[in-house]
């Protein structure tokens, strides 16, 4: 896949994560998934991913949509933009901390920063989650 050929840049590059965050906010992801803690769509911070937490599964969910409400974005976003958005969503629910993070918002923060591995913080009391 192109992602592997490019050296997987979308989850480890602050610029790419920033672009993904911008897309998350501008394409209505926040309307369903909130700040990552969920809403009418499933939460992204809890570490429980029905279709898998890897960035390729996230890419496919965004591109093709999923039954039960997740729309397909293949005709709304370019492939690179889907990778950027998938990289950002991937770090939202990551179990391990990242060295890269998108820029901070001026909004009130209701969750840990993206590079703080929110899922590991939420499940740190379970020894098998480490």
C-alpha positions in Angstrom: 0.0 0.0 0.0 1.1 3.6 -0.5 1.1 4.2 3.2 3.9 1.6 3.8 5.8 2.8 0.7 5.8 6.4 2.1 7.4 5.3 5.4 4.1 5.7 7.4 4.4 9.5 7.8 0.9 10.2 8.9 1.1 9.2 12.5 4.5 10.5 13.4 4.7 13.9 11.8 3.3 16.9 13.6 2.3 18.7 10.3 0.4 15.6 9.0 -1.3 15.2 12.4 -2.2 18.9 12.4 -3.8 18.5 9.0 -5.7 15.5 10.2 -6.9 17.5 13.2 -8.1 20.3 10.9 -10.0 17.7 8.8 -11.5 16.1 11.9 -12.9 19.5 12.9 -14.0 20.6 9.4 -15.6 17.4 8.1 -18.0 16.9 11.0 -16.2 14.1 12.8 -16.6 16.1 16.0 -20.4 16.1 15.5 -20.5 12.4 16.0 -17.4 11.5 17.9 -17.1 14.6 20.0 -13.6 15.4 21.2 -12.9 11.7 21.0 -15.0 10.6 24.0 -18.0 9.8 21.8 -21.5 11.0 21.1 -23.8 9.6 18.5 -20.7 7.9 17.1 -18.5 5.6 19.1 -15.7 7.0 21.3 -12.2 7.1 20.0 -10.5 7.3 23.3 -11.6 4.2 25.0 -9.3 1.7 23.2 -12.2 -0.5 22.0 -12.2 -0.4 18.2 -14.7 -2.6 16.5 -12.8 -2.6 13.2 -9.3 -2.5 14.7 -7.1 0.3 16.0 -4.4 0.2 13.3 -4.2 3.2 10.9 -5.0 1.0 7.9 -8.3 -0.1 9.4 -9.1 3.5 10.4 -8.3 4.6 6.8 -10.7 2.0 5.4 -13.5 3.1 7.9 -13.1 6.7 6.8 -12.8 5.9 3.1 -15.6 3.3 2.8 -17.8 4.1 5.8 -19.3 1.5 8.2 -22.8 0.1 8.8 -24.8 1.9 11.4 -23.9 5.5 10.6 -20.3 6.1 9.6 -20.5 7.7 6.1 -18.0 7.1 3.4 -15.6 10.0 2.6 -14.0 8.6 -0.6 -15.8 11.2 -2.7 -15.2 14.1 -0.3 -11.5 13.7 0.6 -8.4 13.0 -1.4 -6.5 9.8 -0.4 -3.8 11.9 1.3 -6.4 13.7 3.3 -7.9 10.4 4.4 -4.4 9.2 5.6 -3.9 12.5 7.5 -7.3 12.1 9.2 -6.7 8.4 9.9 -3.3 9.3 11.5 -4.9 11.9 13.7 -7.7 9.5 14.8 -5.2 6.8 15.4 -3.2 9.0 17.9 -6.5 10.0 19.6 -6.9 6.4 20.9 -3.3 5.3 21.1 -2.0 3.1 23.8 1.6 4.3 23.4 2.7 8.0 23.5 3.8 9.7 20.4 6.7 12.1 20.0 4.6 14.2 17.5 1.4 16.0 18.1 -0.8 18.5 16.2 -0.9 22.1 17.4 -3.0 22.9 20.4 -6.4 24.6 20.2 -7.4 27.5 22.2 -10.6 25.6 23.3 -11.1 24.2 26.7 -9.5 20.7 26.7 -11.7 17.9 27.8 -9.2 15.1 27.2 -5.5 14.5 27.3 -3.3 15.8 24.5 -3.1 13.5 21.4 0.5 12.6 22.1 -0.2 11.5 25.7 -1.7 8.1 24.7 -5.2 8.7 26.0 -6.3 5.1 25.8 -3.4 4.0 28.0 -4.3 6.6 30.6 -8.0 5.5 30.7 -7.0 1.8 31.0 -3.8 2.1 33.1 -5.4 0.2 36.0 -5.6 -2.9 33.8 -2.1 -4.6 33.8 -2.7 -6.3 30.5 -3.3 -2.9 28.7 0.3 -1.9 29.2 
